[in-house]
């Protein structure tokens, strides 16, 4: 439950005991043990608070800025058909690359024909096979040699080839699938020299018992196992699936990044991204040992000639609540959180050096609410402050988690053009 950020409270109404499940900001699927069989015969699936088109279509629109994280838990008996295979292919290929990067070489007994004797020479075979064929420089030998584990590398080759065949059928999802295939080809070239090897479940279990195994080693073997057994991510259909988790705050930040990437391209701006540490502004404390927060890191930083736009994405229900209730009728906790959001983005705005600065808070909302506000021209709530010779604009806006990104970006593009960027 803790892995999925789920909290459970017990409630007794005088007749029955009920379990109240409280979800956090993560989505995913985890197995639950049956009270009768003590086996993972049940599962808990947490879906987003705000409706979306499904994880597959959303990730297809965003590329792979964010992906689900598999959990090391027993498998569920359900798998999500709406999750395209490339989502799992991405996780598998990344794990295989990490496995190859971390593999230790070890001594193996090698048997091959050599030009000069090495180790134990099979003289009888040399006399009966090599000499009669005039192959005087083909000496059959067995010797220890320091090599990468050819069986694991053969299993990696089998896994990569399977993933590439799967990706060949998914090219219509976008250019990122082609880039994913390029990653697969790079991995395949590293293991091309070894023959394909398909390990059994017993062999995989033996490999997992090796001493000095690393997280990369275990993760790579799991990726091989998933491919051999054709497993998908757990969700809401009838196939066995892998437990997984994805933090929705990171997902929403990546979605907002995708939206503003399109906006910057349409308006001729440049964009820096906090996720890549491109917007980091260190805080220098004196003395250093009393420091608390080390830096300010806005989510997005967009610049034009005379305007800077700083965007902070918040996966919170504030926008929906403010559309339904007046400020005075909102919960005090929600109002305090919103004040903190405003103070945070205003602190970011102080970092800009252009004459005009836009500090923007972006929240999620339902597609229905977004469409209603769009029709009424109320998608952006604006305020303006004058600070000396600088103009500071405060924008509050919201985005649905839908794949119609061209339609979603139009209102913001229009608002920016009104400022004559």
DRENLUMVEX-840936 format. One record per residue (C-alpha): x, y, z. Coordinates in steps of 0.001 Angstrom, whole numbers, padded with zeros to 6 digits. Layout:
[[X,Y,Z]],
...
//
This chain:
[[000000,000000,000000]],
[[002807,002404,000852]],
[[004426,001841,-002558]],
[[001224,003059,-004218]],
[[000789,005904,-001684]],
[[-002453,004334,-000441]],
[[-003655,004727,003149]],
[[-006402,002625,004748]],
[[-008528,003622,007753]],
[[-010987,001451,009631]],
[[-014494,002725,010291]],
[[-017212,001169,012461]],
[[-020783,002455,012147]],
[[-022248,000304,014919]],
[[-023080,-002593,012605]],
[[-020256,-003119,010149]],
[[-016528,-002540,009950]],
[[-015524,-000790,006737]],
[[-012133,-000112,005205]],
[[-011744,003424,003858]],
[[-009122,003579,001108]],
[[-007431,006963,000583]],
[[-005373,007320,-002608]],
[[-002472,009740,-002920]],
[[-000976,011307,-006053]],
[[000144,008026,-007624]],
[[-001646,005698,-010045]],
[[-000889,002062,-010688]],
[[-001782,-001483,-009723]],
[[-000688,-003724,-006844]],
[[-001623,-007286,-005835]],
[[-003695,-008045,-002733]],
[[-003478,-011290,-000786]],
[[-006640,-013333,-000531]],
[[-007725,-013945,003081]],
[[-008771,-017497,002122]],
[[-005855,-018685,-000039]],
[[-003040,-016350,001139]],
[[-002209,-015876,-002560]],
[[-002293,-012661,-004627]],
[[-005711,-013450,-006115]],
[[-006939,-009842,-005981]],
[[-005611,-006485,-007051]],
[[-005991,-002783,-006308]],
[[-005985,-000382,-009265]],
[[-005712,003370,-008680]],
[[-006798,005552,-011583]],
[[-006154,009308,-012030]],
[[-008286,011764,-010107]],
[[-008942,013597,-013376]],
[[-010179,011556,-016362]],
[[-007675,010853,-019098]],
[[-007568,009108,-022457]],
[[-005583,006223,-020976]],
[[-001919,005899,-020168]],
[[-001069,004600,-023644]],
[[-002489,007532,-025684]],
[[-001099,010059,-023198]],
[[002435,008645,-023232]],
[[002245,008366,-027020]],
[[001586,012106,-027158]],
[[004366,012940,-024694]],
[[007036,010535,-025928]],
[[008735,008934,-022915]],
[[009316,011928,-020642]],
[[007684,009843,-017887]],
[[006929,006116,-017779]],
[[005445,003686,-015247]],
[[007814,002040,-012777]],
[[007419,-001750,-012323]],
[[007215,-002961,-008741]],
[[008930,-006034,-007330]],
[[005718,-007642,-006169]],
[[003773,-010782,-007137]],
[[002016,-010592,-010495]],
[[-001610,-009566,-010798]],
[[-004126,-011621,-012731]],
[[-005130,-008661,-014860]],
[[-003353,-006596,-017477]],
[[-004170,-003276,-019135]],
[[-005023,-003665,-022842]],
[[-005047,000099,-023302]],
[[-001339,000193,-022416]],
[[000487,-000214,-025747]],
[[003365,-002651,-025896]],
[[005936,000080,-026522]],
[[005435,001369,-022953]],
[[006754,-001912,-021581]],
[[009339,-002149,-024382]],
[[010868,001130,-023236]],
[[011243,-000113,-019654]],
[[012645,-003452,-020845]],
[[015239,-001946,-023192]],
[[016443,000525,-020566]],
[[016855,-002329,-018066]],
[[018747,-004452,-020606]],
[[021138,-001601,-021335]],
[[021774,-001154,-017600]],
[[022326,-004919,-017284]],
[[024975,-004959,-020011]],
[[026655,-001858,-018569]],
[[026945,-003505,-015142]],
[[027833,-007078,-016114]],
[[031023,-008450,-014595]],
[[033290,-010639,-016668]],
[[034054,-014129,-015339]],
[[036152,-017160,-016237]],
[[034448,-019738,-018456]],
[[035706,-023017,-019906]],
[[035979,-022459,-023657]],
[[036376,-025237,-026212]],
[[037578,-024143,-029638]],
[[040119,-024879,-032364]],
[[043188,-022617,-032137]],
[[046285,-022001,-034230]],
[[048481,-022781,-031218]],
[[047907,-025078,-028226]],
[[046296,-023517,-025141]],
[[045112,-025213,-021969]],
[[044154,-028859,-022423]],
[[044810,-030080,-025970]],
[[042616,-032871,-027381]],
[[045416,-034730,-029182]],
[[043301,-037703,-030196]],
[[040823,-035411,-031957]],
[[043708,-033504,-033528]],
[[045231,-036723,-034843]],
[[041962,-038152,-036211]],
[[040315,-034982,-037590]],
[[042788,-032154,-038113]],
[[045804,-034028,-039481]],
[[043910,-036168,-042066]],
[[042387,-032919,-043459]],
[[045755,-031161,-043522]],
[[044468,-028668,-040913]],
[[047782,-028562,-039084]],
[[046975,-025175,-037443]],
[[043563,-026237,-036120]],
[[044328,-027516,-032609]],
[[041228,-028427,-030519]],
[[041687,-027054,-026985]],
[[039728,-026452,-023785]],
[[040890,-023540,-021603]],
[[039553,-021015,-019065]],
[[038973,-017524,-020462]],
[[037757,-014267,-018898]],
[[034575,-013422,-020822]],
[[031166,-011889,-020370]],
[[028489,-014453,-019536]],
[[027519,-015632,-023026]],
[[024278,-017222,-021838]],
[[022984,-014020,-020272]],
[[024116,-012060,-023315]],
[[022342,-014625,-025496]],
[[019182,-014117,-023438]],
[[019554,-010356,-023859]],
[[019840,-010834,-027621]],
[[016675,-012956,-027665]],
[[014813,-010337,-025597]],
[[015926,-007392,-027745]],
[[015004,-009163,-030971]],
[[011530,-009928,-029573]],
[[011062,-006297,-028535]],
[[012186,-005015,-031930]],
[[009688,-007276,-033698]],
[[006976,-005905,-031427]],
[[008013,-002295,-032056]],
[[007933,-002868,-035826]],
[[004137,-003208,-035535]],
[[003774,000062,-033561]],
[[005473,002625,-035800]],
[[002212,004511,-036238]],
[[002402,005726,-032621]],
[[005024,008317,-033525]],
[[008675,009146,-034124]],
[[009584,008175,-030567]],
[[008938,004517,-031445]],
[[011610,004827,-034149]],
[[014007,006299,-031569]],
[[013156,003422,-029267]],
[[013981,000993,-032076]],
[[017336,002744,-032515]],
[[018045,002127,-028826]],
[[017163,-001540,-029350]],
[[019520,-001759,-032328]],
[[022352,-000263,-030263]],
[[021844,-002907,-027580]],
[[021574,-005652,-030197]],
[[024935,-004704,-031706]],
[[026565,-005285,-028310]],
[[025358,-008914,-028173]],
[[025345,-009744,-031889]],
[[028380,-012015,-031555]],
[[026703,-014503,-029193]],
[[024031,-017019,-030223]],
[[020435,-016586,-029060]],
[[019695,-018291,-025762]],
[[016211,-018700,-024247]],
[[016585,-019411,-020522]],
[[014079,-021558,-018673]],
[[012381,-020382,-015494]],
[[014765,-022631,-013548]],
[[017791,-021015,-015183]],
[[016476,-017529,-014412]],
[[015973,-018537,-010784]],
[[019579,-019804,-010608]],
[[020883,-016560,-012111]],
[[018936,-014561,-009529]],
[[020709,-016464,-006729]],
[[024168,-015358,-007816]],
[[026272,-013617,-005159]],
[[027115,-009917,-005551]],
[[024083,-009317,-007761]],
[[023218,-005659,-008343]],
[[019885,-003912,-008829]],
[[020735,-003526,-012520]],
[[021365,-007273,-012778]],
[[018058,-008190,-011113]],
[[016132,-005608,-013144]],
[[017621,-006898,-016401]],
[[016688,-010497,-015590]],
[[013128,-009380,-014790]],
[[012949,-007709,-018199]],
[[014069,-010960,-019852]],
[[011462,-012910,-017871]],
[[008649,-010475,-018800]],
[[009482,-010845,-022484]],
[[009704,-014642,-022442]],
[[006405,-014952,-020580]],
[[004741,-012151,-022618]],
[[003517,-010124,-019672]],
[[002000,-006653,-019777]],
[[001303,-003941,-017242]],
[[-001457,-004708,-014772]],
[[-004743,-002887,-015265]],
[[-008295,-003786,-016193]],
[[-008534,-006774,-018511]],
[[-008000,-010538,-018283]],
[[-004237,-011023,-018747]],
[[-001637,-011513,-016064]],
[[000200,-008276,-015440]],
[[003137,-006591,-013737]],
[[002453,-004364,-010704]],
[[003445,-000767,-011402]],
[[003284,002787,-010126]],
[[003499,006235,-011691]],
[[003492,009510,-009688]],
[[000803,011726,-011202]],
[[002529,014964,-010196]],
[[005502,013983,-012384]],
[[003151,012815,-015123]],
[[001214,016107,-015096]],
[[004436,018136,-015108]],
[[005545,016180,-018195]],
[[002153,016807,-019827]],
[[002395,020555,-019146]],
[[005938,020469,-020534]],
[[004607,018889,-023713]],
[[001921,021572,-024029]],
[[004321,024472,-023544]],
[[006830,022916,-025918]],
[[004206,023320,-028641]],
[[003368,026845,-027410]],
[[007023,027930,-027518]],
[[007397,026570,-031047]],
[[004303,028429,-032229]],
[[005352,031730,-030664]],
[[009081,031612,-031406]],
[[010182,031321,-027783]],
[[012917,029288,-026160]],
[[012194,026907,-023296]],
[[014256,025503,-020446]],
[[013056,022581,-018361]],
[[013359,022026,-014630]],
[[013235,018247,-015073]],
[[016577,018525,-016880]],
[[017964,020908,-014212]],
[[018098,023700,-016809]],
[[016236,026202,-014593]],
[[018191,025686,-011370]],
[[019067,028846,-009440]],
[[021270,027953,-006421]],
[[020680,029613,-003047]],
[[023961,030571,-001359]],
[[023615,030427,002419]],
[[026041,031970,004898]],
[[027229,030018,006777]],
[[026608,027006,004479]],
[[025899,024537,007283]],
[[022635,026324,008227]],
[[021189,025961,004728]],
[[017713,024535,004156]],
[[016474,024674,000552]],
[[019465,024546,-001782]],
[[017966,026028,-004968]],
[[014902,027360,-006767]],
[[013928,025117,-009686]],
[[010915,026322,-011729]],
[[009237,023606,-013796]],
[[009404,025568,-017069]],
[[011125,028783,-018153]],
[[010098,030347,-021489]],
[[011749,033441,-022953]],
[[011093,035887,-025759]],
[[012814,039221,-026469]],
[[011167,041216,-023670]],
[[009046,038651,-021826]],
[[009846,035754,-019512]],
[[007183,033195,-018658]],
[[007694,030945,-015647]],
[[005350,027972,-015330]],
[[004769,025851,-012248]],
[[002602,022731,-012751]],
[[000530,021613,-009757]],
[[-001350,018308,-009755]],
[[-004023,019525,-007342]],
[[-007798,019914,-007362]],
[[-007612,023683,-006710]],
[[-008836,024765,-010150]],
[[-011916,022558,-010052]],
[[-012749,023706,-006520]],
[[-012357,027381,-007412]],
[[-014709,026966,-010373]],
[[-017413,025431,-008192]],
[[-017081,027517,-005007]],
[[-016217,031090,-004102]],
[[-012903,031786,-002375]],
[[-014676,032384,000951]],
[[-016377,028978,000779]],
[[-013239,026959,000055]],
[[-011687,024792,002749]],
[[-009043,026636,004765]],
[[-006470,023934,004002]],
[[-007056,024304,000251]],
[[-006823,028105,000469]],
[[-003559,027860,002411]],
[[-002113,025453,-000177]],
[[-003123,027807,-002986]],
[[-001483,030762,-001207]],
[[001723,028727,-000958]],
[[001516,027973,-004695]],
[[001168,031700,-005453]],
[[004084,032641,-003208]],
[[006241,029963,-004817]],
[[005644,031068,-008392]],
[[006065,034745,-007392]],
[[009445,033846,-005890]],
[[010372,032251,-009208]],
[[009255,035413,-011038]],
[[011836,037453,-009121]],
[[014571,035489,-010923]],
[[013666,036919,-014352]],
[[015413,039981,-015775]],
[[013118,040981,-018654]],
[[010823,044073,-018426]],
[[007730,041859,-018403]],
[[007324,038596,-016499]],
[[004448,036089,-016555]],
[[004139,033843,-013508]],
[[001802,030982,-014442]],
[[000247,028282,-012259]],
[[-001092,025320,-014267]],
[[-003608,022915,-012704]],
[[-005396,019830,-014096]],
[[-009091,019885,-014888]],
[[-011714,017736,-016585]],
[[-012185,018009,-020344]],
[[-015819,019023,-019796]],
[[-014828,021911,-017522]],
[[-012070,022985,-019902]],
[[-014433,023013,-022881]],
[[-017018,025056,-020954]],
[[-014437,027658,-019891]],
[[-012966,027760,-023395]],
[[-016355,028584,-024904]],
[[-016755,031446,-022409]],
[[-013198,032731,-022825]],
[[-012304,032116,-019170]],
[[-009472,029622,-019417]],
[[-006884,032082,-018117]],
[[-007449,034041,-014910]],
[[-005136,037084,-014960]],
[[-003830,039665,-012526]],
[[-001187,042366,-013020]],
[[001315,043934,-010630]],
[[003704,046798,-011309]],
[[007051,046533,-009551]],
[[009168,049579,-010331]],
[[009778,049579,-014076]],
[[008752,045943,-014470]],
[[005326,044487,-015182]],
[[004406,041213,-013510]],
[[001468,039208,-014826]],
[[-000019,036406,-012753]],
[[-001864,033731,-014731]],
[[-003926,030833,-013426]],
[[-004900,028223,-016000]],
[[-005771,024539,-016302]],
[[-005311,021722,-018795]],
[[-007260,018503,-019331]],
[[-005351,015264,-019701]],
[[-006506,014687,-023256]],
[[-004527,014118,-026423]],
[[-006031,016993,-028450]],
[[-002914,019030,-027784]],
[[-003339,021319,-030797]],
[[-006705,022481,-029472]],
[[-005429,022802,-025899]],
[[-002559,025127,-026849]],
[[-004599,027645,-028889]],
[[-005959,029771,-025969]],
[[-002475,030233,-024452]],
[[-000966,031073,-027844]],
[[-003655,033727,-028367]],
[[-003064,035223,-024917]],
[[000686,035447,-025519]],
[[000248,037062,-028916]],
[[-001952,039730,-027325]],
[[001147,040788,-025405]],
[[002851,041267,-028804]],
[[005637,038829,-028224]],
//
